[in-house]
Each structure stands twice: as structure tokens, then as C-alpha cells.
Amino acid sequence: MLKIKPEEIAFDIDGVVADTIGAFLREAREKYGIFIKYEDIKEYELSKAVNMKEEILIELAKRILYEPLEMGIRPIKGAIEVLKRLSDKVELLFVTARPDKEGIERWLKRYFDKTRFHVIATGRHEEKANLLKEYGKRYFVEDRLETCYILKDFQITPIVFEQPWNRKPHPFIKIKEWKELEKLIEWNHLTR
Ligand SMILES: [Mg+2]
């Protein structure tokens, strides 16, 4: 069975730690009267996943990027507990393809001590693998399948966090919830 040392793993944020789509759909409903079910988001690209006027989509995307706290994005169930436990052992590394890290960093500060995590915003999905390699990471929890294939090319083992938009055949390890990930971590490993 796979055993991951705490210092070997890093994390994507949206769709893995943060329930970004949950907040997106809530705001679409409350502000614009657009009803879409979570389970119906079958594409990662929101413009392909939902039938929404471009202006509305842009407004909501801005909120996600700059105002995740104000928008009320909630953590994904179990994420904070497992990550807190991990942050007692190592500094957490979050790597996001967001073009700007400020908003999501403020969001993370609500849950984690700012000295216990580091966020890198690459702006491009394709940059994640190389960066993780530089940081010596061997595992990455991700919800975008296309990124997982790139990670694999860089000898980084992707762990797919299951979401409606990644329920397609793929060769990677997948987890449905954070409890499953918790079981894969070698908690007794001495890191300090
Ligand atoms: Mg993501």
C-alpha cells in the first residue's frame, strides 16, 4: 500500500481544499437566479461546463479569484483537519494555477497559521509539475485530469481528488474524500 511521507506531498487548492464550485453555484443561484446542480459540472472549464452569459461568468470568476473569503467559499469536508495535522509536521505547500495568490492566501490564513503554509500561484496549469519537482515533491493532490498527465511525465504521482468533472477513465490513484488521503500518509515518519 502506498505510504506518503509528510514532506513529499503538496496540494492544489480549488476543488481539492476549497469548495470553489459550491460557492460559484450558490452565488449564481442567489445573485442571478441561475440553477445548476453540482453533479452537472462535468467539465473543468467553467465556460464549457455551464450555460451562462459571459458577463455573469466573468463576474463570478472575479469573485473566485479576488474575493474567495467574501464569497463564502467553504473548505471541502475533512480537508482542514487532515492538513492541520500535516502542518504540525511540515510546512504545507499549495500550488495553484490561479494567476494571483493574494485572495486565496487570505482564505487559507483563516484556517492555517501563516507560518505553516506556502502558496505558489503559477498562472498556468502546465507550470505546476516543474515547480513541484524543484520543491522535491513526489505526490500532488489535483482535481484537473489534464494536469495529472503532465505530473506523471515529471515522475510526480498525481492523486486525483474525485469531482464530477474528473469522472472519466484515467490510470491514477483517486480519492473520494480526505479521510482516504489521511490513511495514505506515514504519520510516524520523522521529518524534523
Ligand atoms: Mg483544482
Boltz pocket constraint, residues with backbone or C-beta under 6 A from the ligand:
constraints:
  - pocket:
      binder: B
      contacts: [[A, 12], [A, 13], [A, 14], [A, 15], [A, 16], [A, 142], [A, 143], [A, 144]]
      max_distance: 6.0
